[in-house]
Amino acid sequence: MNQNQKPAASREDFEARLRRIGAERYHDKHPFHHRLHGGQCTPDEVRAWVINRYYYQHSIPMKDAAFMSRVEDPDLRRAWRSRIEDHDGTDTNEGGIKRWLRLAQAVGLDPAYVQSRAGIMPATKFAVDAYVRFVRDKTLLEAVAASLTELFAPAIHANRIEGLLQHYDFADDSSLSYFQNRLKEAPKDVAFGLQWVLDHGDTAEKQDMAAAALEFKTDVLWAQLDALWNGYVEGRMPPGAWRPGEGLLLAKAS
């Protein structure tokens, strides 16, 4: 090691550094989530969240496919493949995207409208597309590290299930099945991803890269909620964004 090169942190300290990023920067602290989980969102604010979050759900399998296209290790590809299946579904698992569309229908949206991705806010597109490009273009270590927001996801899913069931008539086991399934799926994914990052982050430089990648991903998630707050809570909807009354199921619109 060059005498001017700082030593790598221990495995334990490196993991603690990654977890601190979530404690400080994860989007569970965003005021939109407090508003949503506390029952203060209007029906249209909930619909705007469902529509825009669908763009993220839709893009996750493409992000994972872009990652796998660069992986030469069959063991890593095999381990990562289940993430695509969890979202796209299989013969025995309907998948997260279909579960999200069931939530969309429960809040009064036409699933076909949501699937069309019409009405997505520009900031949502920029943030999500930037994440897909990041995973496609950065090192494998950075790409895997960016996925580690899943470390912090189970807690927000549990809070969301509790809050939505308590405050919103649309919430039931069917409409919230996406979050219920992620409580089972995310820990499996993150256990593998965290161990992979800890194994491969074996220099101070690589640890810094992994930490920066995780910070970038928290920015992606935070930016989407900033856009929702600005557009639908503050009422500054940008051109092209979903307008209340559009894309509703006829039964709900009447």
N, C-alpha and C positions, 0 to 999 in steps of 0.2 A: 504493500500500500504506500502511495506517495505520502511523505510526512506532512504535506499540506492538505491532504484529503481527510475529511472527517470520517471517523469510523461509523459503521452501521450501528443503529440501535439494536438492542436485544430484541428477540422475537416478541417478548412480552411487552416491551416498551413500544415497539412498532404497532402492535395490535391496539394498545391503549391510545396511541396517537390517532389511529383510524376511528376508533370509537368516540374520541373527543370531537372529531369533526361532525359526527352525527348529533352528538349532544348539543353542539353549538349552532349547527347550520341546517339540520333536517327540517323539512317543510311542515312537520307537525306543529311547529311554532308559528306558522303563518296565521294572521287573523282571519283569513277566509275559512280555514279549517275549523277554527274556534267557532266561527259563525255557523258553519254547516253542522258541526257536531252538536252545537248547543241549540239547534232548532230555530235559529234566527233567519235562515235563508228563505227568501220567497220561492214559490214554485218555479219561477223563471230563472232565478239564480241557480237553483238545483239543476234545471235543464241545461243551462249554459255550461255548468261544470261537467255534466254527463257528456254533452256534445264534444267539448274540447278535450276532455280526458280520453275520449274514444280515439282521438288522433294519436295519442301516446300509446294506447293499447294496440292499435292497428300497426304501429311502427315497430314495436318491440320484437316481433318475430323477424322482421327484416333486418333489424340491428343484429340479432343473434345469427341470422344467416350470413350477414356480411362478415361477422367475426369468424364463423366456422369456415368460410371460404379461404381464410388465410392460415388456418391451423393445420399443421402437418402431422401432429401427434394424434394417432387414432384414439388413444385413451381420452385425451382432452375433448376431441370431437364427440365421442360417445357420451361423455359426461354432460356435455353442453346441449346435446340434442333434445333432451327432455324439456328444456325451456321453450323450444319452439312448439313441441307437442302440447305443453301446458296451455299455451295461448291459442294455437290453431286448432287443437283438438285431435282426437284419434277415433277409431271405431268404438272405443269404450269410454271415451272422455270427451264431452262436448267442447271443452276448452274455454279459456277465459274470455275470448272475444265474444262468443255467443252468450256467455253469462252477462257480459257488459251490455249487450243489446237487450237482454231481458230486463235489466235495470232501466235502460232507456224507455222501453215500452211501459214499464211500471210508472214512470214519471210523466207519461203522456206523450212521449215522442214516437214518431213513426220510425221503426228500426231502419227502414230503407233510406230515410232521410239521413239518419246518423251515419250509416254505412257510406253514403255518398260523399261524406266529408265536406259537404257544403256548410258554410257558416263558421268554419274554424277561424279563430282569431289569428291575425298575422303573427303576433308574438308567440302563440302556441306553435305555429308552423316553424318559425325560426328556431325556437328552443329545441323542439323535438328533432327537427332535421339536423340541427347542429350535433345532437347526441348520436344520431345514426352515423354522421360523417366522422365524428370523433372515434367511434368504435371501429369504423372501417379503415381509418387512416393511421391511428396511433399504434403504439406498440401493444402486443398482447397483454403485457402487464398492466398498462394503463386502461385497456379495454375491460379487463376483468375487475380491476380496482373500481372503475366507475360503477359497476353493478352492485357494489357493496352497500349502497343505500338500502338494500334488502335486509341488512343487519337491523335496521331501525323500523322496518315496515310492519312486522307483526303487531307492535304496540299501537300504531295508528289504525290498523285494520280493526283491532279489537275495540278501540275507542269509537271508531266510526260505526261499527255494527251496533254497539250499545246506544250511541247517540241517535242514529237514524231510527232505530226501533222505538226509541222513547218519544221522538218528536214528530215523525212523519208518517202519514197514513199509508203511503206507498210501500213502506218498508216491511218486508216479511222474509221468510227463509228463501223464497224463490228469487226475489229481486236483489237480495244481498248475497246470493250464492258466490259471486265473484270473490268477495272479501273473505267469506268463510273458507273457500278453497285455498286462497292464498295463505291463510294461516297454516295450512298443511304443506303447501308447495314451497313457500319462501324459505323456511328453515333448512330444507334439503339443499336448495340452491346456494344459499349463503354459506352453509357449512363447507361445501366444496370450494366456492369462490374465495372465501377467507383463507383457507388452508393453502390454496394455490398462490395467492398474493403473498402470504407470509413466507412460503417456501422460495418464491422467486424474487422477493424484495430483499436481496442479500447484500446490497451495498447501500450506503447513505443516499447516493444519487437515485437509485431505483426506489428507495423508500419515499424520497421527496416526490418523484414522479407519480407514484401510486397515491400519495396523499393529495397532490394537486388534481389528479383525475377524479378522486372522490369529491373533492370540493367543487369541481366543475359540474358533476352530476347533481349535487345539491342545488347549484345555481340553476340548472335546467328545470328542476322541479319547482323551485321558488319562483322563477320567472313566469311559469304558467299561471300560478296563483296570483301573482301581481297583476297579470293581464286580466284575469277574471274580476279581481277586485276593482280595478280601474274601469273596466267596461260595464260591469253589471251591478256593482254596489254603488260606485260613484256615478255611473250613468254616462261614461264616455266611451261608447261603443265605436270601434273603428270601422271604416268602410269594409264591407264584405263580411262582417261578423254576423252571427245569427241574431235575428230580431225576434222578440217574443211574439208568438202567434204563428211563426213559421214551423213547418215540419211536424205538426202535431197530428196525433191520431184523431180521426174524425169524431170518435166517441168522446174523446176528452175535450175536443175543441168546441163541441156544441154546448 
